[in-house]
Amino acid sequence: MGMAETSYNIRGRQIDGQELEAIREFILANESPGRTAISRLLCEQWRWEQSNGRLKDRACRVLLLALESKGAITLPPRLRIRESFNRTRKPRSDFFEMNREEVVGKVSEFRSLTIKMVRFTREEGLWDHLVHTHHYPGNPWIVGAYLKYLAYLDDRLVACLGWGSASWKVACRDRFIGWDTSGRKKNLSKVVNNVRFLILPWVRVEHLASKVLAANIKRIVTDWHSLYNETIELLETFVDISRFRGTCYRAANWQYVGDTIGIAKSGNHHCCHGQPKAVYLYPLARDFRERLHA
C-alpha cells in the first residue's frame, strides 16, 4: 500500500510505519468481532487509558477512522449502526410531566437554589429533551467526557447546564494561559467547557443565570474528579455574539479573552461557519497558569 506519509499524529498518539503495520495485522486478526471490539482490544494492548482507568476506546475509534480516511488502513465493514450514536435521534419526552407555569421574581424571593447532577440518572433523559426542545442548537449530545445538571428554585425546574471536554485549540485561550502545543496537549484535560446553558423559556427571574452558574461551579470540581479522576483548573465557554452578550458570564466573574475566528472541526476536517464566538474563561485557582503548565 503506497502512502505519501509514513508517520501520523492523531489524538496525541504518534503512529509510525512500524506501528502502522502492526495495526494492520491486528485488524486482520480481529476483524470478525467488528470495529468496536477492535478499538477496545487495541486499547487494552496499548494500555491506552483515561486517568480514571477506563479505556480510551472512543479515542481509538477516532484514530482508526482517521487512518482509514487517509488510506493507511482498511477497517472491516460496520456490523450495525448503533442508535446511541445517531445524533439525529430525538430525545423522548413522554416519560416526564413538566410544570410550564411562569416562574417570575427575584432569586432572593425563593427559599433555595439547588443544583442536581443527572448524568447516569433517569433525569438525564429530561435534560436531553429540554435541551433538544428549547436550546437554540437543538442538539443535546455532548462529545467526550461530560456532566449534565438541572437547576431548581425551590421545587421548580428552571435551568439545564452541560459541561464537556475542552476545545482542542483556541488561540485567544491558549495565549491567555501561555500554552505552547506541548503544554496544551499535556494539560488540556484540566480545562472543562460549559457547552450548554439553558434557562427555561417560562422562567423570568432576575439575576438567575449568574446565580445558577456560580452554584454549579461550586460542585463541578468534585463531581468531575469523582467521575473522571481529573482535577479542573479552568472553565471555558463560547458565546454566540450574534445572539447573546455574555452578560450572565460577566456577572458571574468570567473573563472575556477574545473571539474565535469562526472555524469549527467537523470529523477530520475544519470548516468555516462564519460565526465568531466570544471566549470566556473562569480560573478556579489564583495560580491556575502554573498548574496548567505543570
N, C-alpha and C positions, 0 to 999 in steps of 0.2 A: 504494500500500500504506500504509494508515494505521497510525501507530505512536504509542504513548504516549511513547516515548523517542526522542531524536534523537542521542544520544551514548552509547557503551558503553566501558567499560574492562575488557578481557579479556586475561589473560596479560600484563599490563603494557603493553598497546598500546591507545591511545585511538583509537576509531573514531567519527568524527563523521558527520553527514549526507552531506557531500560524498564522503568516502571510502567510506561505505556504498553509495552509488550506483555508485561506481567498482567495488566488489567485485561488485555485481550484474551489471554489464556484463561484467566479467572472467569470471564464471561462465558467462554466456550464450555468450561467445566461445570457451570452452574446455570445454564440458560433455561432449563426446563421449569424451575420454580418461578421464574418471572423476574421482572425488573426490581420490584420491591425487595424480594429476597436477596437479589444480587447486591443491592445497596446496603442492606443490613449485614450480610455476610462479609462484604468488603470492609465495612466499618469495624467489624469485630477483628478481622485480620490486621487492619492498620492500627487498631486500638484508638480509633478516632472518636473521642467522646467529648461531651459538654462537661463543664465544671461540676455539674451535679451527677455525673456518672452515666447519663443517658447517651446512647449512640447518636452521632450526627448523621443519621441516615437520610434526613431530608437534604442536608447539605451535600451528601454523597450523591443523591439522585440528581441534584442540580449540576454537580460536577460531571457526572456521566452523560447527561443530556447535552451539556456544553461541548464535551469531547466529541459526541456523535454529530453535533451540528457543524463541527469543524472537519468532519470526515476522518477523525482519528480512530474511532472505534465504531462497531456496529452492535447495537443492543438488540435483544430478541423482541419479537412483536409483543405489544401490550396484551396481557391476558384478559383484562376487562377495564372499563372506565369506572373508577370509583366515584360514587355520588358525592362523597365527602369532599372531593377536590373540585367539584363542579361549582365554580364561582357564581354561576347564574341562578343557582337554586335559591328559591325564595324561602326565607325562614317562616316557619308555621306560627300562626297567631292564635289558633283555635284552643290552645292549652290555657290561655290566660284571659282573665277578665280585667279590663282596665277602667279605672275611675277617671273620666276625662272632664270632670268639673273643674272650672278655673281655680287656680291657686294664685292668690294675689296678696300683696302686702310687703312687709319688710322682714328680713331674716330674724331680727330681734323679736318679732311678734310670735315666733314659733318656739316651742319648748326645746326641740332638739334637731340637730343636723346629723344624720347617720350615713356613713359610707360602708357599703357591703360589697365584698369581693365575691363575684359569682362564677369565676372560672371553675369548671367541673361540677357545677350545681345545676339544678333544674332551671333556675332563673337565667342561666346563660342563654337559653332559648328566647326568653323575654327580651333580653338585651339585644340579641340578633334581630328580633322582629322590630323593635323600636328604632334601632339604627337604620335598618333597611327601609323603614317606612318614612322616617322623619329627618334623617341626616342627609344633607344635600348630595354627597356622592352616592348614597344609596347602598353601598357595598359594605356589609358588616364583617367580611373576612379579613383577618389580620395575619400577615405572613410572619413566620419566625416565632420567637418567644413572645408571649403576650399575657396580659391580665385584663379582666373586664370588671367594672364596678357599676353599681347602681347607687344613687344618692336619694335619701328620703328626708323630707321635712316632716317631723312627727311621723305619721304613718302614710304620708302621701309621697309617691314616687315622683321625683322632679327632674332627674338628670341621669345620663349614661356617660361613662368615661371609659376609654380604652387606651392601653399602653402597650407598646411593642418595641421590637428591636430598633436600634438607631439606624438612621440612614447611613449608607456606606460612605459617602463622600459629600461633604457640604463645605464649600470654600470658605464662607464667612465664619462658620462654626469652627473649622479647623484652624483658621487664623486666630480666632479668639482664644482658643486653647493653646495654640502654639505647637500644633501637631505637625510632624512630617509623616510621610507614608508609613514608615515602620512603626512609629508611635501610635498612629491611628489603628493599624492592624492589630497591634498588641492589646490595646485598651478600649476598643470600641464597645466591647460588651459591658463597660461601665457607664454607658450612656443609654438612656431609655427615652422613647419618643411618645408623646401624647398624641396618638394617631386619630382618636375620635373624642369629641366633646359635644354633647347634645343636651341642651336644656329643652325639655318637652314643650311643644308649642302652646299648650294651655296653661303654662306656668309663667307668671309675671310677678316676680319677687325681686325687689331692689337689691342690688349687690350680691345676688345669689351665686352667680357664676364664679366670681373670685373667691367667695367663701367655700364653695364646693372644691375648687382647685386646691386651696390651702389645706382643707381637711383631708383630701385624698393623698396629698404629698406626705402628710404625717405618717401614713401607714404603708405606702407603696414600697419603701426601702425594706421593711421587714417582710412583706409578702413576697417581693421579688427574690430576696435572698433565700427565703424558705422554699420556694419552688425551684429556683434555678441555681442556687448556691453562688450567686454573683452579688457583689457589692456595688450599688449605684452611686456614682459621684456627681452626675449631671443629668438634667432633664432637658429635652428639646421639644419644640413643636413648630409647625409650619402653618401660617395663617394666610388664607387666600385673600389677598388685598383687594380683589375686585368685589368681594362680598363683605369682608369684616375689617375692623380697625385694630383688633387685638386689645381692646380696652380691658377685658377681664384679665388678660395675662399681665398687662402693665399694672393693674390694680393689685394683683397677687404677687408683685415684685419680680416678675420675669424680666429679663433684659433683652431688648431688641439689638441684634448684632449685624443685621443686613438682610438682603434679599437673595433668593435663589435666582438662577438665570432662565428658569422656565424649561428645563430639560429633565426628563424622567427616564428611569430604567424600565424597559419592557422586555422581559426574558433576558436574552444575552445582548440586547441592543439598547441604544439610547435614542429617544425621540424628543423632538422639540414640541411642547404643547402650548408655548406662548403665554403661560400663566405664571408669572413670578409669584413667589410666596415670601412673606416676611418670616424671618427666623428668630424665634425667641428661645432663650436658654435660662435655666434655673439651676445654679450651682447649689449643691447640698452640703458643702463644707467650704470654709474660707480658703483652705489650701487645696482646692479641687484641681488646680493646674498641676501641682506637684504629684497628686495622686494619679492623674491621668497621664503623667509621664513616667510613672513608676515602672 
